[in-house]
Amino acid sequence: YLVHLHMSVFSQSFSPCGRFLAAGNNYGEIAVFSLSSALSPDATDLSQKPILTFTAHEGPVFSLLSTDSHLLSAGNGEISAWSWAELIKRENSLVIGGGDNNIHIMDLESGVFKSVLQGHTDYIHCLSVREREGEILSGSEDGAVRIWDYRTGQSVHCIEVYKYEECARPQYGKWISCLTTDSDWMLCGGGPSLSLWHLRSMSPTSIFPLSGCQRQANFYQDMILSVGEGQCVSHCLLGGEVKAQIPCTPHSLNTLALNLNSTEHRVLTVGGSSHQMDVFTNLSYRTFSLSF
């Protein structure tokens, strides 16, 4: 009970097939849930529990990312890769890398780091990839969003978001805690206000009037979904208006994930300062909660 009382969920990622959800907590654990079971008409309380829970890191699991075959996890100083096929069979894999304040690009087939992107002066909170452009974007505690050409390893742009008057909030700090991209558009925020940027002009086009620091945001159709300090998922229009705020179980939110890998299991999941993660089959209300 005490473990659940002090648990926070920091990260989530859906399996490539869209039938499973992995979540990482502050105790270094990763839990794998079966969405097929949880969304079944015959679901029971047991269906909302993990099919597998294992200790992945000594500290919190701050980041999870799925490739076509692997679940990547990152915490305090290491990056690990876990085979989705093995996880689903309830078996574990092996730690294959290390990390610091830089970005390490790894060849998953060989487990060898291909290059290191250096430039940030403090640790990195978030990453986004623009595959068509061959770019990686990174947001850091140093207040900058850097855009990298991952073929050459060079930093091609550095946006110091906190220096833009319309974005700056010195009372919160300059750190960038959330970052995502969609075509030529970028969302970023943290200490600075959540803002929408046009990447060709390198300028902010909308500032979202959300209180507190936003920890994760996603594009979805003609909206932006965001979570952070506070109990609500914010639905925002691209022009900057807040359309709705939907209450969740945790009192403070760290992570949201949209399952676009499976039409049958298309859900929004939200986690934060609780052992429970809310599942939305309709964006307007919480359907049920998964539980560590």
Salt bridges, closest charged atoms under 4 A:
GLU78 OE2 - HIS57 ND1 2.96
GLU86 OE2 - LYS89 NZ 3.56
ASP100 OD1 - HIS104 NE2 3.20
GLU133 OE2 - ARG130 NH2 3.54
GLU135 OE1 - ARG130 NH1 2.69
GLU141 OE1 - HIS125 NE2 2.61
ASP142 OD2 - HIS120 ND1 3.00
ASP149 OD1 - ARG151 NE 3.28
GLU160 OE1 - LYS163 NZ 3.06
ASP184 OD1 - ARG130 NH2 3.09
ASP184 OD2 - ARG200 NE 2.90
